[in-house]
Amino acid sequence: MALYEAGYDVTLVGRLLPDSVPVERPYHTERMSLLFRKKAVFYAEYNIRLFLKLLFSRADVFYANDTDALPANWLAAVLLSRPIFFDAHEMFPEVPELMGRPQVKHVWSAIEDHIFPRLARRRHAAAVTVCQSIADIYEKRYGLKMNVVRNVPMFFPVDDVDVSYLLAPLPQGKRVVLYQGAVNIGRGLEWVIDAMPYVDNAIFVVAGVGDIYDTLIAHVRARKELHDKVFFLGRLSPSRLHALTVHADLGLQLPENRGLNYYYSLPNRIADYVQAGVPVLATDFPEIHRVVCQYGVGTLVPPQPFDVRSMRSEAPDPKQLAATICEALDYWRQMPSAEREARFAKARADLSWDNDKKILLSSFDTIF
């Protein structure tokens, strides 16, 4: 949207899945229906198909979204002598899905080792990433200078969005603990679910889908004491999600230390909670620490010890985690409203896409 509003003619290329919802955007979108959906064959097919599409496109510049889309974009840019813009939303070789898979991790690391130094030297090229920690690592490792464009939200007017159908099935008068985003491994969701029977007068709401979504639903259904404590709302549009978030009392971000990608992450849900005026309970990782402590908008908890051999973190004691959740809920309920609003007003003003899109556009303009 930032590029489109700045006057660029944008084409967004993605993939089509059986459960894909219609995309309504003011710019052009294309979706590729792929034969494979997972593992190496998916990435191979995706990049081959994308490369062929780019090779015969009339585009003036290629925009690669993360390392998994970079091979096709890089090769097309080199062969056609086109500018290229790289947007790293994470350290891709460090994603938790690759922990315990050294050969696959080596392949993605080799791709970055090959392309990133060349990207740094290429005249008509630029790169951005989501936080200063990742930018520092890539500059030290490859000499690739990257501006920081944080994954912070646009403004959504919640008064225009009806979420009454989402709130109706939830018990009334209960404090709402919310997790929004991908329901994947390593997010601490299982820990919170098991702690909820010990959190009085509160419910846990999960908004999003992911790899362990069905597993968590089955877990809750199998335990009677969780039936009126945990609720799953599935995938929501950004506007509906934000309209729901304002009804929460506490937002969760409790990732495990599954590699550098999680350790240095600044998840967009942190800023989403801030924009909605919802305090966060979050793992004390560097970039999360920077935001939470700078503005005083949440509570930090130490990361759980992680065992590389079992590829699991030590689960916290459910009662102890429940006590931490209760303390956070009580702390923010007792805070004077004027002080609370002052903290969030300052954070909202900074953690806004209106600020970061200017950095994106200025970085993009340098490649021409």
BELGINOR-V528077 format. One record per residue. N is the residue number from 1. PHI is phi in whole degrees, -180 to 180 (NA if undefined). OMEGA is omega as a letter, one per 20 degrees, with the letter a starting at -180 (NA if undefined). D_FIRST is the distance of its C-alpha to the first C-alpha in whole Angstrom. Layout:
<<N PHI OMEGA D_FIRST> <N PHI OMEGA D_FIRST>>
This chain:
<<1 NA r 0> <2 -62 r 4> <3 -68 r 5> <4 -62 a 5> <5 -67 r 6> <6 -84 r 8> <7 105 r 10> <8 -80 r 10> <9 -91 a 11> <10 -100 r 9> <11 -123 r 11> <12 -101 a 11> <13 -108 r 14> <14 -136 r 16> <15 -124 a 19> <16 -103 r 21> <17 -113 a 23> <18 -57 a 26> <19 -102 r 24> <20 -65 r 20> <21 -92 r 19> <22 -59 r 17> <23 -106 r 13> <24 -118 a 12> <25 -131 r 9> <26 -76 r 8> <27 -106 a 8> <28 -77 r 11> <29 -128 r 12> <30 -133 r 16> <31 -126 r 18> <32 -94 r 21> <33 -91 a 24> <34 -101 r 26> <35 -75 a 30> <36 -112 a 29> <37 -119 a 27> <38 -142 r 29> <39 64 a 30> <40 -62 a 31> <41 -65 r 31> <42 -65 a 28> <43 -64 r 26> <44 -66 a 28> <45 -63 a 28> <46 -59 a 24> <47 -71 r 24> <48 -66 r 27> <49 -64 r 25> <50 -66 r 21> <51 -60 r 24> <52 -64 r 25> <53 -65 a 22> <54 -69 a 21> <55 -61 a 24> <56 -107 r 24> <57 -89 r 21> <58 -105 a 20> <59 -68 r 17> <60 -91 a 18> <61 -153 r 16> <62 -109 a 16> <63 -115 a 14> <64 -95 a 16> <65 -95 a 14> <66 77 a 18> <67 -64 a 21> <68 -69 r 22> <69 -104 a 19> <70 -74 a 21> <71 -55 a 24> <72 -65 a 23> <73 -65 a 20> <74 -65 a 23> <75 -63 r 26> <76 -65 a 24> <77 -64 a 23> <78 -69 a 26> <79 -67 a 28> <80 -99 a 26> <81 55 r 26> <82 -107 r 22> <83 -65 r 20> <84 -137 r 18> <85 -123 a 16> <86 -113 a 17> <87 -119 a 15> <88 -94 r 18> <89 -83 a 17> <90 -169 r 21> <91 -91 a 24> <92 -59 r 24> <93 -64 a 28> <94 -103 r 28> <95 -63 a 27> <96 -61 a 30> <97 -64 a 30> <98 -99 r 31> <99 -68 a 34> <100 85 r 37> <101 -127 a 36> <102 -61 a 37> <103 -68 r 37> <104 -67 r 34> <105 -60 r 32> <106 -63 r 34> <107 -62 a 33> <108 -68 r 29> <109 -64 r 31> <110 -65 r 32> <111 -63 r 29> <112 -66 r 28> <113 -61 a 31> <114 -80 a 31> <115 -88 a 27> <116 -60 r 26> <117 -62 r 29> <118 -71 r 29> <119 -63 r 25> <120 -64 a 26> <121 -91 a 29> <122 -70 a 26> <123 -68 a 26> <124 -98 a 22> <125 -155 r 21> <126 -156 a 19> <127 -146 r 18> <128 -134 r 17> <129 -147 a 18> <130 -91 a 17> <131 -156 a 21> <132 -68 a 24> <133 -61 r 26> <134 -69 r 24> <135 -60 r 24> <136 -66 a 27> <137 -64 a 29> <138 -70 r 27> <139 -70 r 28> <140 -67 a 31> <141 -79 a 32> <142 -124 a 30> <143 74 a 30> <144 -91 r 26> <145 -84 a 24> <146 -129 r 21> <147 -75 a 19> <148 -99 r 18> <149 -120 a 14> <150 -71 r 15> <151 -85 a 14> <152 -113 a 14> <153 -84 r 12> <154 -78 r 10> <155 -84 r 13> <156 -119 r 14> <157 -72 a 17> <158 -69 a 20> <159 -65 a 22> <160 -92 a 20> <161 -118 a 20> <162 -93 r 24> <163 -120 a 25> <164 -61 r 28> <165 -68 r 29> <166 -80 a 28> <167 -81 a 30> <168 -57 a 33> <169 -74 a 34> <170 -83 r 34> <171 -59 a 37> <172 -84 r 37> <173 81 r 38> <174 -99 r 37> <175 -72 a 35> <176 -107 r 32> <177 -99 a 31> <178 -118 r 28> <179 -119 r 26> <180 -125 r 22> <181 125 a 21> <182 -66 r 22> <183 -94 a 26> <184 -119 r 27> <185 -65 r 30> <186 85 a 31> <187 -101 r 29> <188 77 a 32> <189 -68 r 32> <190 -61 a 35> <191 -63 a 37> <192 -67 r 35> <193 -57 a 36> <194 -70 r 40> <195 -85 a 40> <196 -61 r 39> <197 -60 a 43> <198 -102 r 44> <199 -102 a 41> <200 -73 r 43> <201 55 a 41> <202 -149 r 38> <203 -128 r 35> <204 -111 a 33> <205 -113 r 30> <206 -112 r 28> <207 -114 a 24> <208 145 r 23> <209 -134 r 24> <210 173 a 25> <211 -63 a 28> <212 -111 a 31> <213 -59 a 30> <214 -65 r 33> <215 -64 r 35> <216 -68 r 34> <217 -61 r 35> <218 -63 r 38> <219 -62 r 39> <220 -68 r 39> <221 -64 a 41> <222 -78 a 43> <223 -119 a 44> <224 -59 a 45> <225 -70 r 45> <226 -100 a 41> <227 -61 a 41> <228 -107 a 40> <229 -117 a 38> <230 -129 a 35> <231 -135 a 33> <232 -112 a 30> <233 -107 r 27> <234 75 a 25> <235 -80 r 21> <236 -125 r 19> <237 -68 a 16> <238 -55 a 14> <239 -67 r 15> <240 -69 r 19> <241 -62 a 19> <242 -66 r 18> <243 -65 r 21> <244 -74 a 23> <245 -60 a 23> <246 -64 r 24> <247 -90 a 27> <248 -83 r 28> <249 -101 a 31> <250 -154 r 30> <251 -105 a 27> <252 -107 r 28> <253 -150 a 27> <254 -122 a 30> <255 -70 r 29> <256 -80 r 32> <257 -86 a 33> <258 -95 r 32> <259 97 a 32> <260 -64 a 30> <261 -64 r 26> <262 -74 a 27> <263 -62 a 29> <264 -101 a 26> <265 -76 r 23> <266 -126 a 21> <267 -61 a 20> <268 -64 a 17> <269 -66 r 19> <270 -59 r 21> <271 -69 r 19> <272 -61 r 18> <273 -61 a 22> <274 -61 a 22> <275 -61 r 19> <276 -88 a 22> <277 74 a 25> <278 -107 r 26> <279 -66 a 28> <280 -113 r 28> <281 -116 a 31> <282 -139 r 30> <283 -69 a 31> <284 -82 r 32> <285 -100 a 30> <286 -53 a 30> <287 -72 r 26> <288 -66 r 26> <289 -58 a 29> <290 -58 a 28> <291 -76 a 25> <292 -62 a 28> <293 -78 r 31> <294 -62 a 29> <295 -108 a 28> <296 65 a 31> <297 -113 a 29> <298 -176 r 30> <299 -122 a 33> <300 -106 r 33> <301 -124 a 36> <302 -64 r 37> <303 -67 r 36> <304 -75 r 38> <305 -57 a 40> <306 -113 r 39> <307 -101 a 42> <308 -65 a 40> <309 -67 r 43> <310 -91 a 42> <311 59 r 39> <312 -140 r 39> <313 -90 r 38> <314 -68 a 41> <315 -70 r 41> <316 -71 r 41> <317 -65 a 44> <318 -55 a 43> <319 -68 r 45> <320 -68 r 44> <321 -64 r 40> <322 -60 r 41> <323 -63 r 42> <324 -64 r 39> <325 -63 r 37> <326 -63 r 40> <327 -62 r 40> <328 -65 r 36> <329 -60 a 36> <330 -68 a 39> <331 -60 a 38> <332 -77 r 35> <333 -69 a 37> <334 -87 a 40> <335 -68 r 38> <336 -56 a 38> <337 -62 a 35> <338 -66 r 35> <339 -67 r 34> <340 -61 a 32> <341 -64 r 30> <342 -64 r 30> <343 -63 a 29> <344 -74 r 26> <345 -63 r 25> <346 -66 a 25> <347 -68 r 23> <348 -60 a 20> <349 -63 a 20> <350 -90 a 20> <351 -86 a 18> <352 -132 r 14> <353 -64 r 11> <354 -58 r 12> <355 -81 a 14> <356 -75 r 13> <357 -67 r 9> <358 -65 r 12> <359 -68 r 14> <360 -60 a 11> <361 -66 r 11> <362 -67 r 15> <363 -68 a 15> <364 -64 a 14> <365 -67 a 15> <366 -73 a 19> <367 -83 a 19> <368 -96 NA 20>>
